Amino acid sequence: MKYLSRFLLVLITIVAVSCQNAIPGMAGTTPPNHEPWNQLLKAHVSPTGIVNYKGFIKDKTKLEAYLKTISANAPDRKTWSKDEQLAYWINAYNAFTVSLIVENYPVKSIKDLGPALKIPLIKDVWHYKFFKIGGQESSLDEIEHSILRKEFEEPRIHFAINCASVSCPPLLNEAFMASKIESQLMKVAKNFINDKSRNKISANAVEISPIFSWFKGDFTTKGSIVDFLNKYSSVKINSNAKVSHLDYNWNLNE
């Protein structure tokens, strides 16, 4: 009985820890200046999202300085607005993704970095803890799933964060800013959904990105996938339209 009680206590502790935010906030911080990231994006990302990683390598010092600022200024959940927090996490995800490619360039696909890094006990590259936020080792997976998807209930984040791949929603060539994040999220949603290289939409049939399958629950909280698409699609889709999914190209977005 004594051993059972100890086991239950350990189990409860493990569950409690696992339910905490993977990346904690920090007290007394202020939203960082995203203008350095904005300048880097304008210099090295085309309007269609093609990334010049060689350009980022040349500007590596500027990129590292911005990442250092991000690392030292995790959001204060009590004082930062939701828009400030959302802009921070999207920019953090994208900037750290670019830095991961920069550090391992040249590479054919970000997925190749999982086995190439030879880090034991990681599922894939997105679980690789290669940066710190608020002094805690963190991963891209934690930002996406434990922060962005969990805390904001904003499905358009899937069009804002970039996985350094051809089929991924294009990397916006400007930093996300709290002052205009609604218009930016609207822009990336419309651009991605109406991009014929990533989604093929007609009134009676849609062939859409696997993203809409992988994260279906995020897109269907207030209706069907078609309902969601119709908010942004330039083509009105019938409610009974056939829905299928395209293949995903994981080659580097350069």
PyMOL commands that set and color helices and strands:
alter all, ss='L'
color gray80, all
select helices_A, chain A and resi 2-19+35-44+53-58+60-72+82-104+110-117+125-127+140-152+155-159+178-193+211-214+216-219+225-230
alter helices_A, ss='H'
color red, helices_A
select strands_A, chain A and resi 131-133+136-138+200-201+205-208+242-245
alter strands_A, ss='S'
color yellow, strands_A
deselect
rebuild
show_as cartoon
